Amino acid sequence: MLDKKLIDFANHLADISEAIAVKYFRMANGEISKDDHSPVTKADQEIEKIIRDAIEKKFPKHGIIGEEYGDKNVDAEYVWILDPIDGTSSFIIGRPIFGTLISLTHKGKAILGIMNQPITKERWLGVAGLGSWFNGKEIKTRNCTEIADAVMCSSSSHYFQEKDVEVLKKITSLTKYQKLGGIIYGGDCYSYASLASGFVDIVIDPGLKVYDYAALVPIIEMAGGVVTDWKGNDLKLKSNVHLVACANQELHEKVLKILQK
């Protein structure tokens, strides 16, 4: 079982990052474009730096994987995985549908995850073997077992390329809101957190990096959900993953059948 001191420290990391996000939200944020043409702001950079500094001071032997400042000591027994602002585009346009993602892994497995929304003061925490909580209250996924009854989300249709587009169309046509489009776009990490809280049933995304999802895995799994790649395999903390998260095992198996056809 994870030491309470590590859980408290992870919450501390989320706490110290909040003021930075608030400072730049709906303000001049120094937006620039990275080499892959994705946006980054001063908030992304300053949040990751303050979290990394705190980890290096408290646990100098721990490794760190971060979106903005790269990897350090990744073969360590404990490795922190950081996405300072997941949903940077939402942050830039002043929409509070983003989050700071903080994960702690042990021997290559995510054992703790935090999704912190600093503007609305919402925090999801998942700890392997213990449970999943929203603002301190335990949460569970929804007991939806039919695709026709399922609410589905995805970060963006733009991420689906070539044959993946047909996969998206097929699953969308089967879900609850298919007559209205069938899918809710633009949530990034917020959609996965909403799944853990019982408001969303399926989230599907291609090409995710490890820092996009590592924190979300324990949050969802400890709430009763399932997270794998599109073939049903464990994610193994790799990047460029085609990811699907479902509210429960029965629904997940039905979605996988569609994905694998």
MITORKE-402827 format. One line per field, with one value per residue (C-alpha): residue number from 1; residue in three letters; x negated, y negated, z. Coordinates in Angstrom, 3 decimals, padded with zeros to 6 digits, always signed. Example, Ala and Ser with C-alpha at 12.3 -4.5 7.8 and 13.67 -1.06 7.14 Angstrom:
2
num	[1; 2]
residuo	[ALA; SER]
px	[-012.300; -013.670]
py	[+004.500; +001.060]
pz	[+007.800; +007.140]
//
This chain:
261
num	[1; 2; 3; 4; 5; 6; 7; 8; 9; 10; 11; 12; 13; 14; 15; 16; 17; 18; 19; 20; 21; 22; 23; 24; 25; 26; 27; 28; 29; 30; 31; 32; 33; 34; 35; 36; 37; 38; 39; 40; 41; 42; 43; 44; 45; 46; 47; 48; 49; 50; 51; 52; 53; 54; 55; 56; 57; 58; 59; 60; 61; 62; 63; 64; 65; 66; 67; 68; 69; 70; 71; 72; 73; 74; 75; 76; 77; 78; 79; 80; 81; 82; 83; 84; 85; 86; 87; 88; 89; 90; 91; 92; 93; 94; 95; 96; 97; 98; 99; 100; 101; 102; 103; 104; 105; 106; 107; 108; 109; 110; 111; 112; 113; 114; 115; 116; 117; 118; 119; 120; 121; 122; 123; 124; 125; 126; 127; 128; 129; 130; 131; 132; 133; 134; 135; 136; 137; 138; 139; 140; 141; 142; 143; 144; 145; 146; 147; 148; 149; 150; 151; 152; 153; 154; 155; 156; 157; 158; 159; 160; 161; 162; 163; 164; 165; 166; 167; 168; 169; 170; 171; 172; 173; 174; 175; 176; 177; 178; 179; 180; 181; 182; 183; 184; 185; 186; 187; 188; 189; 190; 191; 192; 193; 194; 195; 196; 197; 198; 199; 200; 201; 202; 203; 204; 205; 206; 207; 208; 209; 210; 211; 212; 213; 214; 215; 216; 217; 218; 219; 220; 221; 222; 223; 224; 225; 226; 227; 228; 229; 230; 231; 232; 233; 234; 235; 236; 237; 238; 239; 240; 241; 242; 243; 244; 245; 246; 247; 248; 249; 250; 251; 252; 253; 254; 255; 256; 257; 258; 259; 260; 261]
residuo	[MET; LEU; ASP; LYS; LYS; LEU; ILE; ASP; PHE; ALA; ASN; HIS; LEU; ALA; ASP; ILE; SER; GLU; ALA; ILE; ALA; VAL; LYS; TYR; PHE; ARG; MET; ALA; ASN; GLY; GLU; ILE; SER; LYS; ASP; ASP; HIS; SER; PRO; VAL; THR; LYS; ALA; ASP; GLN; GLU; ILE; GLU; LYS; ILE; ILE; ARG; ASP; ALA; ILE; GLU; LYS; LYS; PHE; PRO; LYS; HIS; GLY; ILE; ILE; GLY; GLU; GLU; TYR; GLY; ASP; LYS; ASN; VAL; ASP; ALA; GLU; TYR; VAL; TRP; ILE; LEU; ASP; PRO; ILE; ASP; GLY; THR; SER; SER; PHE; ILE; ILE; GLY; ARG; PRO; ILE; PHE; GLY; THR; LEU; ILE; SER; LEU; THR; HIS; LYS; GLY; LYS; ALA; ILE; LEU; GLY; ILE; MET; ASN; GLN; PRO; ILE; THR; LYS; GLU; ARG; TRP; LEU; GLY; VAL; ALA; GLY; LEU; GLY; SER; TRP; PHE; ASN; GLY; LYS; GLU; ILE; LYS; THR; ARG; ASN; CYS; THR; GLU; ILE; ALA; ASP; ALA; VAL; MET; CYS; SER; SER; SER; SER; HIS; TYR; PHE; GLN; GLU; LYS; ASP; VAL; GLU; VAL; LEU; LYS; LYS; ILE; THR; SER; LEU; THR; LYS; TYR; GLN; LYS; LEU; GLY; GLY; ILE; ILE; TYR; GLY; GLY; ASP; CYS; TYR; SER; TYR; ALA; SER; LEU; ALA; SER; GLY; PHE; VAL; ASP; ILE; VAL; ILE; ASP; PRO; GLY; LEU; LYS; VAL; TYR; ASP; TYR; ALA; ALA; LEU; VAL; PRO; ILE; ILE; GLU; MET; ALA; GLY; GLY; VAL; VAL; THR; ASP; TRP; LYS; GLY; ASN; ASP; LEU; LYS; LEU; LYS; SER; ASN; VAL; HIS; LEU; VAL; ALA; CYS; ALA; ASN; GLN; GLU; LEU; HIS; GLU; LYS; VAL; LEU; LYS; ILE; LEU; GLN; LYS]
px	[+000.000; -001.274; -002.823; -000.509; -003.469; -003.684; +000.045; -000.233; -003.243; -001.382; +001.450; -001.144; -002.459; +001.059; +001.468; -001.687; -000.820; +002.594; +001.503; -000.449; +002.501; +004.775; +002.248; +002.190; +005.783; +007.564; +004.455; +001.417; -000.192; -003.151; -001.785; -004.304; -004.319; -006.517; -008.367; -005.330; -003.173; -001.282; -000.884; -002.717; -002.322; -004.239; -001.798; -002.803; -006.471; -006.284; -003.992; -006.241; -009.317; -007.904; -006.734; -010.049; -012.005; -009.868; -010.340; -014.094; -014.419; -012.227; -013.037; -016.324; -016.467; -013.049; -012.758; -010.691; -008.984; -007.539; -005.920; -007.880; -011.319; -011.892; -013.004; -015.312; -016.374; -013.548; -014.915; -014.373; -012.060; -009.687; -009.042; -006.763; -004.966; -003.796; -001.549; -001.409; +001.625; +003.454; +005.860; +003.632; +005.934; +008.848; +006.618; +005.572; +009.149; +010.212; +012.215; +011.742; +011.753; +008.116; +006.112; +002.717; +001.875; -000.464; -001.241; -003.550; -004.708; -006.414; -008.468; -006.694; -003.116; -001.010; -000.065; +001.189; +002.849; +004.118; +006.166; +006.372; +008.594; +007.376; +010.027; +013.085; +011.230; +011.838; +009.431; +009.574; +007.230; +006.769; +004.499; +003.881; +005.416; +007.207; +009.770; +010.642; +011.979; +013.338; +012.673; +012.319; +015.511; +015.195; +016.402; +017.534; +018.060; +021.534; +023.054; +023.768; +023.240; +024.744; +023.076; +026.520; +026.924; +023.366; +022.187; +018.909; +016.200; +012.997; +010.451; +010.745; +011.841; +008.714; +006.538; +008.175; +006.375; +006.790; +008.530; +009.061; +011.662; +013.889; +013.512; +014.652; +017.645; +018.727; +018.660; +020.212; +023.145; +023.910; +023.801; +026.556; +026.451; +025.785; +028.711; +027.096; +023.590; +022.937; +019.808; +018.716; +015.393; +012.841; +012.640; +009.068; +008.343; +011.649; +013.593; +011.624; +012.202; +015.906; +015.915; +014.441; +017.177; +019.962; +021.016; +019.315; +019.163; +016.612; +013.594; +011.555; +008.401; +005.529; +001.879; +001.682; -001.644; -002.363; -001.984; +001.486; +002.914; +000.655; +002.395; +005.836; +005.301; +005.463; +008.264; +010.429; +009.432; +009.913; +013.385; +014.314; +013.439; +011.138; +008.353; +006.436; +005.214; +007.578; +006.470; +007.274; +003.650; +002.212; +000.831; -002.580; -003.205; -004.140; -003.551; -001.601; +001.075; +004.547; +006.478; +010.000; +011.495; +014.853; +017.009; +016.888; +015.541; +018.722; +019.009; +015.289; +015.476; +018.297; +016.372; +013.243; +015.182; +016.018; +012.471; +010.948; +013.177]
py	[+000.000; -003.447; -005.462; -008.280; -010.658; -010.166; -010.799; -013.969; -015.078; -014.528; -016.707; -019.288; -019.342; -020.026; -022.766; -024.656; -024.564; -026.177; -029.781; -029.728; -028.502; -031.075; -033.855; -033.247; -032.149; -034.644; -036.815; -037.294; -033.882; -034.044; -031.477; -030.057; -027.102; -024.065; -022.064; -019.815; -022.954; -022.351; -025.409; -026.014; -028.877; -030.357; -028.539; -025.144; -025.926; -027.466; -024.762; -021.955; -023.738; -024.309; -020.693; -019.310; -021.476; -020.222; -016.566; -016.927; -018.551; -016.042; -012.855; -013.326; -009.635; -009.661; -009.962; -012.528; -012.493; -015.869; -017.261; -020.511; -019.676; -016.064; -012.981; -012.445; -009.193; -007.254; -003.886; -004.800; -002.698; -005.665; -007.995; -011.042; -011.799; -015.379; -017.262; -020.795; -021.808; -019.118; -020.935; -023.911; -025.094; -025.321; -027.183; -029.663; -030.525; -030.981; -027.776; -025.927; -022.473; -021.598; -020.120; -019.583; -015.886; -014.359; -010.647; -008.543; -005.228; -002.334; +000.079; -001.062; -000.970; -004.039; -003.792; -007.324; -009.922; -013.463; -015.556; -019.047; -021.785; -024.970; -027.407; -025.439; -023.966; -020.371; -017.561; -013.899; -011.499; -007.804; -005.551; -001.906; +000.452; -002.332; -004.064; -007.127; -010.438; -013.756; -016.586; -013.997; -012.072; -008.542; -008.122; -005.233; -004.861; -004.424; -000.977; -001.466; +001.798; +001.029; -001.123; -002.417; -003.928; -005.230; -008.839; -009.092; -011.756; -012.399; -015.189; -016.035; -014.452; -016.015; -013.408; -010.538; -009.854; -007.359; -004.132; -005.496; -007.883; -004.957; -003.452; -006.713; -006.973; -003.408; -003.735; -007.207; -005.845; -003.368; -005.649; -007.418; -010.798; -009.517; -011.479; -014.642; -013.773; -011.016; -012.358; -015.266; -016.795; -018.995; -017.676; -016.323; -015.071; -016.481; -013.865; -011.027; -012.494; -012.794; -009.098; -008.261; -010.355; -008.511; -011.091; -009.670; -006.033; -005.884; -008.038; -007.249; -008.943; -007.998; -008.964; -009.921; -010.523; -008.937; -012.242; -012.654; -009.600; -008.182; -010.105; -009.179; -005.404; -004.951; -007.524; -005.553; -002.038; -002.674; -004.068; -000.835; -001.689; -000.052; -001.672; +000.128; -000.359; +000.400; +004.044; +004.483; +004.490; +002.833; -000.594; +000.084; -003.674; -003.995; -006.981; -007.256; -005.030; -004.507; -004.617; -003.631; -004.064; -002.596; -002.742; +001.015; +004.286; +005.381; +002.163; +002.210; +005.677; +004.559; +001.468; +003.517; +005.770; +002.719; +001.362; +004.649; +005.242]
pz	[+000.000; -000.929; +001.886; +003.006; +002.897; -000.874; -001.266; +000.794; -001.242; -004.516; -003.219; -002.203; -005.782; -007.039; -004.419; -005.364; -009.065; -008.647; -008.163; -011.431; -013.483; -011.863; -012.504; -016.259; -016.840; -019.132; -019.019; -021.267; -021.094; -023.460; -025.890; -028.355; -030.732; -030.050; -032.696; -033.164; -033.615; -030.369; -028.126; -024.861; -022.399; -019.494; -017.226; -018.698; -018.214; -014.752; -013.366; -014.509; -013.204; -009.719; -009.502; -010.748; -008.310; -005.409; -006.413; -006.896; -003.487; -001.609; -003.518; -005.419; -006.388; -008.057; -011.815; -013.707; -017.110; -018.081; -021.192; -021.214; -019.793; -020.743; -018.833; -015.889; -014.226; -015.894; -014.723; -011.071; -008.911; -008.543; -011.478; -011.569; -014.841; -015.346; -017.723; -016.294; -018.364; -020.255; -022.523; -023.254; -026.065; -023.642; -021.193; -023.873; -024.865; -021.244; -020.925; -017.591; -019.163; -018.579; -015.753; -014.196; -014.368; -011.791; -011.717; -009.581; -010.991; -009.230; -011.318; -014.464; -013.156; -012.363; -008.685; -008.070; -010.237; -009.712; -012.121; -010.677; -012.095; -010.363; -011.616; -010.503; -007.494; -008.552; -007.793; -008.722; -006.920; -007.612; -005.544; -006.463; -003.922; -002.055; -004.264; -006.284; -004.976; -006.205; -003.741; -000.978; -001.773; -003.129; -006.714; -008.899; -012.626; -014.088; -014.601; -018.316; -020.204; -023.628; -026.295; -027.306; -023.820; -023.565; -023.541; -025.449; -025.524; -027.431; -027.366; -031.077; -034.346; -035.880; -034.118; -036.013; -039.279; -042.131; -041.013; -037.499; -038.942; -039.915; -036.456; -034.908; -037.244; -036.478; -032.684; -032.825; -034.840; -032.055; -029.013; -027.090; -028.806; -032.332; -033.775; -032.408; -033.511; -031.017; -029.366; -027.173; -028.211; -026.504; -022.956; -022.881; -019.343; -018.078; -020.060; -018.451; -015.003; -015.809; -016.714; -013.307; -011.689; -013.504; -016.100; -019.208; -020.321; -023.151; -024.009; -027.098; -028.369; -030.706; -030.391; -026.713; -024.996; -021.627; -019.781; -021.344; -019.612; -016.854; -014.055; -015.371; -015.251; -011.435; -011.185; -013.613; -012.568; -008.869; -009.645; -011.418; -015.009; -017.556; -019.589; -022.370; -025.899; -028.794; -028.800; -025.126; -023.999; -020.913; -021.804; -020.208; -019.986; -023.645; -025.915; -029.173; -027.686; -029.136; -025.869; -024.903; -021.442; -020.449; -017.357; -016.741; -018.079; -019.850; -021.835; -022.545; -024.103; -026.419; -027.509; -028.165; -030.543; -032.637; -032.484; -033.575; -036.603]
//
